[in-house]
Amino acid sequence: MNSIVCVKQVPDTEIRIEIEDGQVVEEKLQYVINPYDEYAIEEALRLREKFGEGQVTVLTLGPERAREAIMQALAVGADEAIHLADEAFQGGDAYATAKALAEAIVRLGLEYDIILCGKQGVDHDNAQVGIALAEMLNLPHVSLVTKLEVADDKSKATARREVEGGKELVETPLPAVITAQKGLNEPRYPTFTGIRAARKKPIHKKTAAELNVDPETVGAAGAKLGIVSLSPPLERSAGHIISGNPVEACGELVRLLREEAKVV
Ligand SMILES: Cc1cc2nc3c(=O)[nH]c(=O)nc-3n(C[C@H](O)[C@H](O)[C@H](O)COP(=O)(O)OP(=O)(O)OC[C@H]3O[C@@H](n4cnc5c(N)ncnc54)[C@H](O)[C@@H]3O)c2cc1C
């Protein structure tokens, strides 16, 4: 069972993000693997184990620092990686990102039975790249998957999705793109031997020129959306603590809602 896992590096959400002059202050950031992509990696490893054969290929678009995320994916058991580190690939929107990933898959002639992505990147939260990638590769896709079963002949998969007020069971022919939702599995941790083995695993860095991709179609040049401005969320004013017995407190709450918040 050959799978491709699209893995993005994102700022650690535990770290406070600072914005100066409309730009994220990158120096103060620490980076991690996008949490939803950890479920995607784990699912790919489990499928390889289920079928007892196959390759797990990590595909990452990102600057040099994204190599850390790739190494983590290799340390838990992925076999090899493709790193789209070329400046031409950077700074694009979800469409341009998906385009670059699709071009790499097609032009490198990667063989796959399934493509796994996270449901969204926790930094830009587009939740689009996986679906756009499926469209560009003319593949079916199932998003927000919390349970995945692949048929023994690898011809199709049954995916469970959490939807408003219930669960949906979707059957899809393979190959297909699956986006992983929290709960799909319990990602494993890298072992010491896994971390050591990762250093020997191949990471193929590819430029737009090497892939013969027109740089005007990817990255910032290929973006359909431009970020107009970036500003930190407004500081929340301190809340009110209302004391006194319940009746008095209720009266005071209504007065505040009416006179200050003006919502009643
Ligand atoms: C310097 C910079 C400039 C930017 N400029 C713009 C801009 O002008 N307009 C704009 O709209 N956005 C811009 N972005 C944001 C950019 O759109 C997103 O980072 C990118 O499209 C992915 O969005 P997302 O994580 O929200 O994707 P989602 O659609 O939420 O990602 C879903 C899944 O797709 C896969 N995936 C996503 N990104 C990658 C990746 N890089 N490598 C491998 N797999 C991936 C992962 O599996 C991920 O879980 C910029 C980002 C940067 C860093």
The ligand as an SDF file (V2000), in Angstrom:
LIG
                    3D

 53 58  0  0  0  0  0  0  0  0999 V2000
    4.9370   33.7950    3.6870 C   0  0  0  0  0  0  0  0  0  0  0  0
    3.5140   33.3830    3.4370 C   0  0  0  0  0  0  0  0  0  0  0  0
    2.7380   34.1240    2.6080 C   0  0  0  0  0  0  0  0  0  0  0  0
    1.4250   33.7300    2.3810 C   0  0  0  0  0  0  0  0  0  0  0  0
    0.7020   34.4720    1.5410 N   0  0  0  0  0  0  0  0  0  0  0  0
   -0.5760   34.1150    1.3520 C   0  0  0  0  0  0  0  0  0  0  0  0
   -1.4020   34.8770    0.4870 C   0  0  0  0  0  0  0  0  0  0  0  0
   -0.9660   35.8610   -0.1170 O   0  0  0  0  0  0  0  0  0  0  0  0
   -2.6930   34.5010    0.3510 N   0  0  0  0  0  0  0  0  0  0  0  0
   -3.2060   33.4280    1.0520 C   0  0  0  0  0  0  0  0  0  0  0  0
   -4.3810   33.1230    0.9150 O   0  0  0  0  0  0  0  0  0  0  0  0
   -2.4410   32.6720    1.8630 N   0  0  0  0  0  0  0  0  0  0  0  0
   -1.1570   33.0150    2.0160 C   0  0  0  0  0  0  0  0  0  0  0  0
   -0.3970   32.2770    2.8600 N   0  0  0  0  0  0  0  0  0  0  0  0
   -0.9730   31.1520    3.5850 C   0  0  0  0  0  0  0  0  0  0  0  0
   -0.9380   29.9410    2.7210 C   0  0  0  0  0  0  0  0  0  0  0  0
   -2.0830   30.0450    2.0170 O   0  0  0  0  0  0  0  0  0  0  0  0
   -1.0950   28.7010    3.5240 C   0  0  0  0  0  0  0  0  0  0  0  0
    0.0130   28.5510    4.3110 O   0  0  0  0  0  0  0  0  0  0  0  0
   -1.1640   27.4790    2.6240 C   0  0  0  0  0  0  0  0  0  0  0  0
   -1.9640   27.6670    1.5850 O   0  0  0  0  0  0  0  0  0  0  0  0
   -1.7480   26.3440    3.3140 C   0  0  0  0  0  0  0  0  0  0  0  0
   -2.8690   26.7760    3.9370 O   0  0  0  0  0  0  0  0  0  0  0  0
   -3.4730   25.9970    5.1440 P   0  0  0  0  0  0  0  0  0  0  0  0
   -2.4610   25.4650    6.0380 O   0  0  0  0  0  0  0  0  0  0  0  0
   -4.5400   26.8060    5.7180 O   0  0  0  0  0  0  0  0  0  0  0  0
   -4.0230   24.7760    4.3250 O   0  0  0  0  0  0  0  0  0  0  0  0
   -5.1620   23.8240    4.5970 P   0  0  0  0  0  0  0  0  0  0  0  0
   -5.9880   23.7830    3.3870 O   0  0  0  0  0  0  0  0  0  0  0  0
   -5.8220   24.0790    5.8870 O   0  0  0  0  0  0  0  0  0  0  0  0
   -4.2660   22.4680    4.7210 O   0  0  0  0  0  0  0  0  0  0  0  0
   -4.8470   21.2620    4.7540 C   0  0  0  0  0  0  0  0  0  0  0  0
   -3.7980   20.1940    4.5760 C   0  0  0  0  0  0  0  0  0  0  0  0
   -3.1150   20.3650    3.3390 O   0  0  0  0  0  0  0  0  0  0  0  0
   -1.7600   19.9420    3.4530 C   0  0  0  0  0  0  0  0  0  0  0  0
   -0.8760   21.1020    3.3020 N   0  0  0  0  0  0  0  0  0  0  0  0
   -1.1550   22.4200    3.4810 C   0  0  0  0  0  0  0  0  0  0  0  0
   -0.0490   23.1820    3.2600 N   0  0  0  0  0  0  0  0  0  0  0  0
    0.9450   22.3060    2.9630 C   0  0  0  0  0  0  0  0  0  0  0  0
    2.3320   22.4370    2.6850 C   0  0  0  0  0  0  0  0  0  0  0  0
    2.8990   23.6500    2.6620 N   0  0  0  0  0  0  0  0  0  0  0  0
    3.0660   21.3160    2.4550 N   0  0  0  0  0  0  0  0  0  0  0  0
    2.4890   20.0850    2.4600 C   0  0  0  0  0  0  0  0  0  0  0  0
    1.1800   19.8820    2.7390 N   0  0  0  0  0  0  0  0  0  0  0  0
    0.4320   20.9680    2.9870 C   0  0  0  0  0  0  0  0  0  0  0  0
   -1.6240   19.3750    4.8770 C   0  0  0  0  0  0  0  0  0  0  0  0
   -1.9040   17.9970    4.8690 O   0  0  0  0  0  0  0  0  0  0  0  0
   -2.7070   20.1500    5.6150 C   0  0  0  0  0  0  0  0  0  0  0  0
   -3.1550   19.4760    6.7660 O   0  0  0  0  0  0  0  0  0  0  0  0
    0.9000   32.6020    3.0470 C   0  0  0  0  0  0  0  0  0  0  0  0
    1.6900   31.8390    3.8980 C   0  0  0  0  0  0  0  0  0  0  0  0
    2.9770   32.2200    4.0930 C   0  0  0  0  0  0  0  0  0  0  0  0
    3.8330   31.3840    5.0090 C   0  0  0  0  0  0  0  0  0  0  0  0
  1  2  1  0
  2  3  1  0
  2 52  2  0
  3  4  2  0
  4  5  1  0
  4 50  1  0
  5  6  2  0
  6  7  1  0
  6 13  1  0
  7  8  2  0
  7  9  1  0
  9 10  1  0
 10 11  2  0
 10 12  1  0
 12 13  2  0
 13 14  1  0
 14 15  1  0
 14 50  1  0
 15 16  1  0
 16 17  1  0
 16 18  1  0
 18 19  1  0
 18 20  1  0
 20 21  1  0
 20 22  1  0
 22 23  1  0
 23 24  1  0
 24 25  2  0
 24 26  1  0
 24 27  1  0
 27 28  1  0
 28 29  2  0
 28 30  1  0
 28 31  1  0
 31 32  1  0
 32 33  1  0
 33 34  1  0
 33 48  1  0
 34 35  1  0
 35 36  1  0
 35 46  1  0
 36 37  1  0
 36 45  1  0
 37 38  2  0
 38 39  1  0
 39 40  1  0
 39 45  2  0
 40 41  1  0
 40 42  2  0
 42 43  1  0
 43 44  2  0
 44 45  1  0
 46 47  1  0
 46 48  1  0
 48 49  1  0
 50 51  2  0
 51 52  1  0
 52 53  1  0
M  END
$$$$
